[in-house]
Amino acid sequence: MDSIIYLLSGIAEVLTPFNLMIVIIGSLLGTLVGVLPGLGPTSAIAILLPLTTILDPSQGIIMMAGIYYGAMYGGSTTAILMNIPGESSSVPATLDGYPLAKQGRGGAALGIAAIGSFIAGILGLIGLVLFAPILADQALKFGPPEYFVLMLMALLILFNISGYSFIKSLIMGAFGFLLSFVGIGLSSGVPRFEYGITVLSGGIEMISIIIGLFAVTEVLKGMEENRKRIKQEKIKKVFPTRQDMKDSKLPILRGSLLGFFLGILPGFSATITSFLSYDMEKKVSKHPEKFGNGAIEGVAGPESANNATSSGGFIPLLSLGIPSSPPLAVLLAAFMIYGLTPGPVLFEQHGEFVWTVIASMFIGNIILLVLNLPLVGLWAKLTEVPFGILGPVILMISILGAYSVRNSMFDCFVAILFGVLGYLFHKFNWPIIPLILCLVLGPKMETSFIQSLEISAGNLLIFVERPISLTLLIISAAVLVVSLILMKRTKKRIIQETGENQDLS
C-alpha cells in the first residue's frame, strides 16, 4: 500500500511542466537512438551523460532512463523495415518483421512491436513497484561481505555472457579496476598511480572514459564502415488489424512475463530473453510453419520480452546497485556522478527521488505509445541520415561533454585516447563491458572488501562462513551455469540467422 502512495506522489512530481518535458525529450531521444543504425542506448547515454549534469539529479536520471527504454522501442524500426538489427536483441524481430514488411505489412508489424513494448513495459514496471522495495528491505540485512560476494558474482556472470573469451574479459576487468584505483585511496587517503602528474591525483574522470569507449569509438567505427543509406520497405497502414491484435495477445503476455522474471537476474540479457520468447511462440503455435515467413506472433513475443527485460533490470540496479546490462552500467555511473548510491539505502535516504524516477517510466511508456505510432513514418525517414552528417555531430557533442564536467582539456584527451582504444578493442575483439563494469563497481567492491577484512581481522573465510554470502555464492553459481548454456545457444542462433558473431551483452 505504501508503494502505491509513493508512486502516486512520484506521478504528481513528474507531471509538473518541466519534468514532463524532460520525460518527453528523453523518450523521443531514445526512440531516435534506437532507430538510427549503429547507435544504441549505451552510446547515447554516454554521449548525453555530461550534458545532464546541469539538471537536477532526478531530472538527469529521468532523461537517461527515457533514452534507455525509448531505444528499446525504436530498435525494432530498422530491424523490421531494413532487416538491420541495431542491437543483437532485435535479431528475432527481423525473422518475421522483415517478411511482413516485404508483404506491405511493415506498419502493422511496427504497430504490434510498439503495443507489445508498451504492455511489457507497464507490466515490468508494476513488477518493479512490487518487488524493488521488498528486495531493498531484505538487502538492508547485507553486510560488507554479502555486498562484495554479490558484486563479484554478478561480474563473473556478466563476463561469461559477454560473448568473448573469459580470459580477455578478466584482463579487461583488471584494466577497469586499475583505472578505478587512480587517485586518492579510499582507505589510506594517499594518491595512487599518479606518477607525479598532478591532474591524476583527482582520478581519471569516469565520464571521459565512457564517452571515449562508446561515443568516440562509434564515430571511428562508422568512418571505417563508411555507413550509407540502405533501401527500406515502404510503410502502408500503421495500425494492426483486429486479427493481428487477437493473434498477438498471448505472445505479448508470455513474452512480458518471461522477459521480466529473467531480466531480474544478472546474466539474462535482452538478447537471450527475446530469442527464448521467439522459440517459445514457435513451439506453442498451431501453425509453426508461418514463422520466418511473416508471423505477427514472431514480432509480438520477442519485442515484449525485450522491453520487459529492460524494465526488470531496474530492480537489481535500484535495490542492490547491480547493473544487469551495459546501458544500466552506464546509468549506474550516472547515479554515482550525482552522488547517489543505488541500493537499499537509496530507498531510505532518497525515497522521493526513486519513486519519481519509477513514475517517470510509467509516463514515458504512455508517451512512447501515443507518439510512436503516428510518427513511425518520420522515424523511418530519419534512418536515411548519412553518417557523414551524424558522425561529426556526435564527435562534437562528445568532446564538449567531456570538457564540460571539470572544464579540463585533459578530460578531452582522455576521451579521445579511450576512443582510439575502444576502436582497437572492437577491431581485435576485446570486450569493453567488463572494463566499464569494473570501473564503475571497483570503488564499491574495494570498500566492501576492506570493511570485510576489518570485521574478520583479515580472515578471508568470512565470505563463506556467513549464511547469506554463502547462499549468494551457490545461487550465483547456478545462474552462471544456466546463463552460459543459454548464451551459447543464443550465440548459435544469431550466427544461424544473421551470419554474424555479435556481442550478446
C-alpha positions as CSV (number, residue, x, y, z in Angstrom):
1,M,0.0,0.0,0.0
2,D,2.8,2.4,0.9
3,S,4.4,1.7,-2.6
4,I,1.2,2.9,-4.3
5,I,1.1,6.1,-2.2
6,Y,4.7,6.8,-3.0
7,L,4.2,6.1,-6.7
8,L,1.2,8.4,-6.9
9,S,3.3,11.1,-5.2
10,G,6.0,10.4,-7.8
11,I,3.5,10.7,-10.7
12,A,2.4,14.1,-9.3
13,E,6.0,15.2,-9.3
14,V,6.6,14.0,-12.9
15,L,3.5,15.8,-14.2
16,T,5.0,19.2,-13.4
17,P,5.6,21.0,-16.7
18,F,9.4,20.9,-16.7
19,N,9.7,17.3,-15.5
20,L,7.1,16.2,-18.1
21,M,9.2,18.0,-20.8
22,I,12.3,16.0,-19.6
23,V,10.4,12.7,-19.9
24,I,9.2,13.6,-23.4
25,I,12.7,14.7,-24.6
26,G,14.3,11.5,-23.1
27,S,11.7,9.2,-24.6
28,L,12.0,10.8,-28.1
29,L,15.8,10.9,-28.0
30,G,15.8,7.2,-27.0
31,T,13.5,6.3,-29.9
32,L,15.7,8.3,-32.3
33,V,18.8,6.5,-30.9
34,G,17.1,3.1,-31.4
35,V,16.1,4.0,-34.9
36,L,19.5,5.2,-36.2
37,P,21.6,2.2,-37.3
38,G,24.8,1.9,-35.4
39,L,23.8,3.8,-32.3
40,G,22.4,2.2,-29.2
41,P,21.2,3.2,-25.7
42,T,24.7,2.7,-24.2
43,S,26.4,5.1,-26.6
44,A,23.5,7.6,-26.3
45,I,23.6,7.7,-22.5
46,A,27.4,8.0,-22.7
47,I,27.1,11.0,-25.1
48,L,24.4,12.8,-23.1
49,L,25.7,12.0,-19.6
50,P,27.8,15.1,-19.2
51,L,25.0,17.3,-20.6
52,T,22.5,16.1,-18.0
53,T,24.8,17.2,-15.1
54,I,23.3,20.7,-15.3
55,L,20.0,19.2,-14.4
56,D,18.6,18.2,-11.0
57,P,19.6,14.6,-10.3
58,S,16.1,13.3,-10.6
59,Q,15.7,15.1,-14.0
60,G,19.0,13.8,-15.3
61,I,18.3,10.2,-14.4
62,I,14.7,10.5,-15.8
63,M,16.1,11.7,-19.1
64,M,18.7,8.9,-19.3
65,A,16.2,6.2,-18.3
66,G,13.9,7.6,-21.0
67,I,16.7,7.2,-23.5
68,Y,17.2,3.6,-22.4
69,Y,13.6,2.3,-22.7
70,G,12.9,4.6,-25.7
71,A,15.8,3.0,-27.6
72,M,14.2,-0.4,-26.8
73,Y,11.1,0.8,-28.6
74,G,12.9,2.3,-31.5
75,G,15.2,-0.6,-32.1
76,S,12.6,-2.6,-33.9
77,T,12.2,0.0,-36.7
78,T,15.3,-0.8,-38.7
79,A,15.0,-4.5,-37.8
80,I,11.5,-4.7,-39.4
81,L,11.9,-2.2,-42.3
82,M,15.5,-2.7,-43.3
83,N,16.4,-6.2,-41.9
84,I,19.1,-4.5,-39.9
85,P,19.1,-5.3,-36.1
86,G,20.8,-2.3,-34.4
87,E,21.2,-4.5,-31.3
88,S,21.5,-8.3,-31.1
89,S,18.3,-8.3,-29.0
90,S,16.5,-7.0,-32.2
91,V,17.6,-10.0,-34.3
92,P,14.3,-12.0,-33.6
93,A,12.3,-9.1,-34.8
94,T,13.9,-9.4,-38.3
95,L,12.9,-13.0,-38.7
96,D,9.2,-12.3,-39.2
97,G,9.2,-8.5,-39.2
98,Y,11.1,-8.1,-42.4
99,P,9.0,-10.7,-44.3
100,L,5.9,-8.8,-43.1
101,A,7.4,-5.5,-44.4
102,K,8.0,-7.1,-47.8
103,Q,4.4,-8.1,-47.8
104,G,3.4,-4.5,-47.3
105,R,2.6,-5.0,-43.6
106,G,5.6,-3.4,-42.1
107,G,3.3,-0.8,-40.5
108,A,1.3,-3.4,-38.7
109,A,4.5,-5.1,-37.5
110,L,5.8,-1.8,-36.1
111,G,2.4,-1.2,-34.5
112,I,2.4,-4.6,-32.8
113,A,6.0,-4.0,-31.7
114,A,5.0,-0.7,-30.2
115,I,1.9,-2.0,-28.5
116,G,3.7,-5.1,-27.2
117,S,6.6,-3.0,-25.9
118,F,4.1,-0.7,-24.1
119,I,2.3,-3.6,-22.4
120,A,5.5,-5.3,-21.5
121,G,7.0,-2.0,-20.2
122,I,3.9,-1.4,-18.0
123,L,3.8,-4.9,-16.6
124,G,7.5,-4.8,-15.9
125,L,7.1,-1.5,-14.1
126,I,4.3,-3.0,-12.0
127,G,6.7,-5.7,-11.0
128,L,9.4,-3.1,-10.2
129,V,6.9,-1.3,-7.9
130,L,6.1,-4.6,-6.1
131,F,9.5,-6.3,-5.9
132,A,12.1,-3.5,-5.7
133,P,11.1,-2.2,-2.2
134,I,10.9,-5.7,-0.8
135,L,14.4,-6.6,-2.2
136,A,15.8,-3.3,-0.9
137,D,14.3,-4.0,2.5
138,Q,15.9,-7.5,2.6
139,A,19.2,-6.1,1.3
140,L,19.4,-4.0,4.5
141,K,20.5,-7.2,6.2
142,F,23.5,-7.4,3.9
143,G,26.9,-6.5,5.4
144,P,30.1,-5.8,3.5
145,P,30.9,-9.5,2.9
146,E,27.5,-10.1,1.3
147,Y,27.8,-7.0,-0.9
148,F,31.3,-8.0,-2.0
149,V,30.2,-11.5,-2.9
150,L,27.1,-10.2,-4.7
151,M,29.1,-7.8,-6.9
152,L,31.8,-10.3,-7.6
153,M,29.5,-13.0,-8.8
154,A,27.4,-10.5,-10.9
155,L,30.7,-9.5,-12.6
156,L,31.7,-13.1,-13.2
157,I,28.3,-13.9,-14.7
158,L,28.3,-10.8,-16.9
159,F,31.9,-11.6,-18.0
160,N,30.8,-15.0,-19.2
161,I,27.9,-13.9,-21.3
162,S,29.7,-11.1,-23.0
163,G,30.3,-13.3,-26.0
164,Y,34.1,-13.1,-25.7
165,S,36.9,-15.2,-24.3
166,F,36.7,-15.3,-20.5
167,I,40.4,-14.7,-20.2
168,K,40.0,-11.5,-22.3
169,S,37.1,-10.5,-20.1
170,L,39.2,-10.9,-17.0
171,I,42.1,-8.9,-18.4
172,M,39.7,-6.1,-19.4
173,G,38.1,-6.2,-16.0
174,A,41.5,-5.9,-14.3
175,F,42.2,-2.9,-16.5
176,G,38.9,-1.4,-15.4
177,F,39.9,-2.0,-11.7
178,L,43.3,-0.3,-12.2
179,L,41.6,2.7,-13.7
180,S,39.3,3.0,-10.8
181,F,42.2,2.9,-8.4
182,V,43.9,6.0,-9.9
183,G,43.5,9.0,-7.5
184,I,43.1,9.3,-3.7
185,G,43.0,5.9,-1.9
186,L,39.6,5.2,-0.3
187,S,41.1,3.9,2.9
188,S,44.5,5.5,3.0
189,G,43.8,9.0,1.7
190,V,47.1,8.8,-0.2
191,P,47.3,9.4,-4.0
192,R,47.8,6.2,-6.1
193,F,49.1,5.8,-9.6
194,E,49.6,9.5,-10.2
195,Y,53.3,9.3,-11.2
196,G,53.9,12.9,-10.4
197,I,51.1,14.1,-12.7
198,T,49.0,16.5,-10.6
199,V,45.8,16.1,-12.5
200,L,45.8,12.3,-11.9
201,S,45.6,12.8,-8.1
202,G,41.9,13.6,-8.7
203,G,41.4,10.4,-10.6
204,I,40.5,9.8,-14.2
205,E,37.1,11.2,-14.9
206,M,34.6,8.3,-15.4
207,I,32.5,10.2,-17.9
208,S,35.5,10.9,-20.2
209,I,36.3,7.1,-20.3
210,I,32.7,6.2,-21.0
211,I,32.4,8.8,-23.8
212,G,35.6,7.7,-25.4
213,L,34.8,3.9,-25.3
214,F,31.3,4.3,-26.7
215,A,30.7,7.6,-28.4
216,V,34.1,8.4,-30.0
217,T,34.6,4.7,-30.8
218,E,31.2,4.6,-32.6
219,V,32.3,7.5,-34.8
220,L,35.6,5.8,-35.7
221,K,33.7,2.5,-36.5
222,G,31.2,4.4,-38.7
223,M,34.1,6.1,-40.6
224,E,35.7,2.7,-41.2
225,E,32.4,1.1,-42.3
226,N,31.5,4.1,-44.5
227,R,27.9,3.8,-43.5
228,K,25.5,4.8,-46.2
229,R,21.7,4.8,-46.9
230,I,20.1,1.4,-47.1
231,K,17.0,0.7,-49.0
232,Q,14.0,0.1,-46.8
233,E,10.5,-1.2,-47.3
234,K,7.7,1.3,-47.6
235,I,5.2,1.7,-44.8
236,K,1.5,1.5,-45.6
237,K,-1.1,1.1,-42.8
238,V,0.4,1.6,-39.4
239,F,-2.3,0.2,-37.1
240,P,-2.6,-3.5,-36.7
241,T,-5.9,-5.3,-37.6
242,R,-8.2,-6.9,-35.0
243,Q,-6.9,-10.3,-36.1
244,D,-3.3,-9.1,-35.5
245,M,-4.3,-8.0,-32.0
246,K,-6.0,-11.3,-31.3
247,D,-3.0,-13.3,-32.6
248,S,-0.6,-11.2,-30.5
249,K,-2.5,-11.1,-27.2
250,L,-1.0,-14.2,-25.6
251,P,2.5,-13.9,-27.2
252,I,2.7,-10.4,-25.6
253,L,1.7,-11.7,-22.2
254,R,4.1,-14.7,-22.4
255,G,7.0,-12.5,-23.6
256,S,6.4,-9.9,-20.9
257,L,6.4,-12.4,-18.1
258,L,9.4,-14.3,-19.4
259,G,11.4,-11.1,-20.1
260,F,10.6,-9.6,-16.7
261,F,11.5,-12.5,-14.4
262,L,14.7,-13.4,-16.3
263,G,15.6,-9.7,-16.6
264,I,15.9,-9.5,-12.8
265,L,18.8,-11.9,-12.8
266,P,22.3,-10.9,-13.9
267,G,23.3,-12.8,-17.0
268,F,20.0,-12.9,-18.8
269,S,20.3,-10.2,-21.4
270,A,17.5,-8.9,-23.6
271,T,19.1,-10.9,-26.4
272,I,18.6,-14.2,-24.6
273,T,15.1,-13.5,-23.5
274,S,14.0,-12.3,-26.9
275,F,15.3,-15.5,-28.6
276,L,13.7,-17.6,-25.8
277,S,10.4,-15.9,-26.4
278,Y,10.6,-16.4,-30.2
279,D,11.3,-20.1,-29.8
280,M,8.6,-20.5,-27.2
281,E,6.0,-18.9,-29.5
282,K,7.0,-21.1,-32.4
283,K,6.6,-24.2,-30.2
284,V,3.2,-23.3,-28.8
285,S,1.8,-22.1,-32.2
286,K,-0.7,-24.2,-34.1
287,H,1.0,-23.1,-37.3
288,P,4.7,-23.1,-36.7
289,E,5.3,-23.1,-40.5
290,K,4.3,-19.4,-40.5
291,F,7.3,-18.4,-38.5
292,G,10.0,-17.0,-40.7
293,N,7.5,-16.1,-43.4
294,G,5.7,-13.2,-41.6
295,A,4.0,-14.4,-38.4
296,I,2.9,-11.5,-36.3
297,E,3.4,-13.5,-33.2
298,G,7.1,-13.7,-34.1
299,V,7.3,-9.9,-33.6
300,A,4.9,-9.6,-30.6
301,G,6.6,-12.1,-28.3
302,P,10.3,-11.1,-28.7
303,E,9.7,-7.4,-28.7
304,S,7.6,-7.7,-25.5
305,A,10.3,-9.9,-23.9
306,N,13.0,-7.3,-24.9
307,N,11.2,-4.4,-23.2
308,A,10.2,-6.4,-20.1
309,T,13.8,-7.4,-19.6
310,S,14.9,-3.7,-19.6
311,S,12.2,-2.9,-17.0
312,G,13.2,-5.9,-14.9
313,G,16.8,-4.8,-14.9
314,F,16.0,-1.8,-12.9
315,I,15.1,-4.0,-9.9
316,P,18.7,-5.1,-9.1
317,L,20.0,-1.7,-10.1
318,L,17.8,0.3,-7.7
319,S,17.6,-2.3,-4.9
320,L,21.2,-3.7,-4.9
321,G,23.3,-1.3,-7.1
322,I,23.9,-4.2,-9.5
323,P,23.6,-3.4,-13.3
324,S,22.4,-6.3,-15.4
325,S,23.1,-4.8,-18.8
326,P,25.6,-2.3,-20.4
327,P,23.2,0.6,-20.5
328,L,22.4,0.1,-16.9
329,A,26.1,0.0,-16.0
330,V,26.5,3.5,-17.6
331,L,23.3,4.6,-15.8
332,L,24.9,3.3,-12.5
333,A,27.9,5.6,-13.3
334,A,25.4,8.5,-13.7
335,F,24.0,7.8,-10.2
336,M,27.4,7.8,-8.7
337,I,28.3,11.1,-10.5
338,Y,25.3,12.6,-8.9
339,G,26.5,11.4,-5.5
340,L,23.8,8.7,-5.3
341,T,24.5,5.1,-4.4
342,P,21.9,2.7,-5.7
343,G,20.9,0.1,-3.2
344,P,18.7,-0.3,-0.1
345,V,19.9,2.9,1.4
346,L,18.7,4.7,-1.7
347,F,15.1,3.9,-0.9
348,E,15.6,5.0,2.7
349,Q,17.5,8.3,2.1
350,H,16.2,9.3,-1.3
351,G,12.8,7.7,-1.5
352,E,11.2,10.7,-3.2
353,F,13.8,10.6,-5.9
354,V,13.4,6.8,-6.5
355,W,9.7,7.0,-6.8
356,T,9.8,10.0,-9.1
357,V,12.2,8.1,-11.4
358,I,9.9,5.0,-11.4
359,A,6.8,7.2,-12.0
360,S,8.5,8.8,-15.0
361,M,8.9,5.4,-16.6
362,F,5.2,4.8,-16.4
363,I,4.5,8.2,-18.0
364,G,7.3,7.7,-20.5
365,N,5.9,4.4,-21.7
366,I,2.5,6.1,-22.3
367,I,4.2,8.9,-24.2
368,L,6.1,6.4,-26.4
369,L,2.9,4.6,-27.4
370,V,1.0,7.8,-28.1
371,L,3.8,9.4,-30.1
372,N,5.5,6.4,-31.8
373,L,2.5,5.0,-33.7
374,P,1.8,8.3,-35.6
375,L,5.5,9.1,-36.0
376,V,6.6,5.7,-37.5
377,G,6.9,7.3,-40.9
378,L,9.1,10.1,-39.6
379,W,11.4,7.7,-37.7
380,A,11.8,5.6,-40.8
381,K,12.9,8.7,-42.8
382,L,15.5,9.5,-40.1
383,T,17.2,6.3,-40.9
384,E,18.3,7.8,-44.2
385,V,20.5,10.5,-42.5
386,P,24.0,9.9,-43.8
387,F,26.7,9.0,-41.3
388,G,28.8,11.8,-42.8
389,I,26.5,14.3,-41.1
390,L,25.7,12.3,-38.0
391,G,29.3,11.3,-37.1
392,P,30.8,14.9,-36.8
393,V,27.8,15.9,-34.7
394,I,28.3,13.0,-32.3
395,L,32.0,13.7,-32.1
396,M,31.5,17.4,-31.3
397,I,28.9,16.7,-28.6
398,S,31.1,14.1,-27.1
399,I,34.2,16.3,-26.8
400,L,32.2,19.2,-25.5
401,G,30.6,16.9,-23.0
402,A,34.0,15.5,-21.8
403,Y,35.3,19.1,-21.3
404,S,32.2,20.4,-19.5
405,V,32.5,18.1,-16.5
406,R,35.6,19.6,-15.0
407,N,36.4,22.3,-17.6
408,S,39.6,20.4,-18.3
409,M,41.3,19.7,-21.7
410,F,42.9,16.7,-20.0
411,D,39.5,15.1,-19.9
412,C,39.1,15.7,-23.7
413,F,42.4,14.0,-24.3
414,V,41.3,11.1,-22.1
415,A,38.0,10.7,-24.2
416,I,40.0,10.7,-27.5
417,L,42.6,8.2,-26.1
418,F,39.9,5.8,-25.0
419,G,38.0,6.4,-28.2
420,V,41.0,5.1,-30.1
421,L,41.5,2.2,-27.6
422,G,37.8,1.4,-27.9
423,Y,38.1,1.2,-31.7
424,L,41.1,-1.1,-31.3
425,F,39.3,-3.3,-28.7
426,H,36.4,-3.6,-31.2
427,K,38.8,-4.3,-34.1
428,F,40.6,-7.1,-32.3
429,N,37.5,-8.5,-30.5
430,W,38.3,-7.4,-26.9
431,P,35.2,-6.8,-24.7
432,I,34.5,-3.3,-23.4
433,I,31.7,-4.1,-21.0
434,P,33.9,-5.9,-18.3
435,L,36.1,-2.8,-18.3
436,I,33.2,-0.5,-17.7
437,L,31.6,-2.7,-15.1
438,C,34.8,-2.9,-13.1
439,L,35.5,0.8,-13.5
440,V,32.0,1.6,-12.1
441,L,31.9,-1.1,-9.4
442,G,35.6,-1.0,-8.5
443,P,35.4,1.6,-5.7
444,K,32.3,-0.1,-4.1
445,M,34.0,-3.5,-4.2
446,E,37.2,-2.1,-2.7
447,T,35.3,-0.5,0.1
448,S,33.3,-3.7,0.8
449,F,36.4,-5.9,0.7
450,I,38.4,-3.6,3.1
451,Q,35.4,-3.5,5.5
452,S,35.0,-7.3,5.4
453,L,38.7,-7.8,6.3
454,E,38.4,-5.3,9.2
455,I,35.3,-7.2,10.5
456,S,37.1,-10.6,10.3
457,A,40.5,-9.4,11.4
458,G,41.9,-10.4,8.0
459,N,40.2,-13.8,7.7
460,L,39.2,-14.4,4.1
461,L,36.9,-17.2,5.1
462,I,34.3,-14.7,6.2
463,F,32.9,-14.7,2.6
464,V,31.8,-18.4,3.0
465,E,31.2,-18.5,6.7
466,R,28.2,-16.1,6.7
467,P,25.0,-17.8,5.6
468,I,23.8,-15.1,3.3
469,S,27.1,-14.7,1.4
470,L,27.4,-18.5,1.1
471,T,23.8,-18.7,-0.3
472,L,24.5,-15.9,-2.8
473,L,27.6,-17.9,-4.0
474,I,25.5,-21.0,-4.5
475,I,22.7,-19.2,-6.3
476,S,25.1,-17.3,-8.5
477,A,26.9,-20.4,-9.5
478,A,23.6,-22.0,-10.6
479,V,22.6,-18.8,-12.5
480,L,26.1,-18.8,-14.1
481,V,25.7,-22.4,-15.4
482,V,22.2,-21.8,-16.8
483,S,23.1,-18.4,-18.4
484,L,26.2,-19.9,-20.0
485,I,24.2,-22.7,-21.6
486,L,21.6,-20.2,-22.9
487,M,24.3,-17.8,-24.0
488,K,25.9,-20.5,-26.2
489,R,22.6,-21.5,-27.6
490,T,21.6,-17.8,-28.4
491,K,25.0,-17.2,-30.0
492,K,24.5,-20.1,-32.4
493,R,21.0,-18.8,-33.3
494,I,22.4,-15.3,-34.1
495,I,25.1,-16.8,-36.3
496,Q,22.5,-19.0,-37.9
497,E,20.1,-16.1,-38.6
498,T,22.5,-13.3,-39.5
499,G,25.8,-15.0,-40.3
500,E,27.5,-12.6,-37.8
501,N,29.1,-13.2,-34.4
502,Q,27.7,-10.4,-32.3
503,D,28.2,-9.3,-28.7
504,L,25.4,-10.7,-26.5
505,S,25.6,-8.2,-23.8
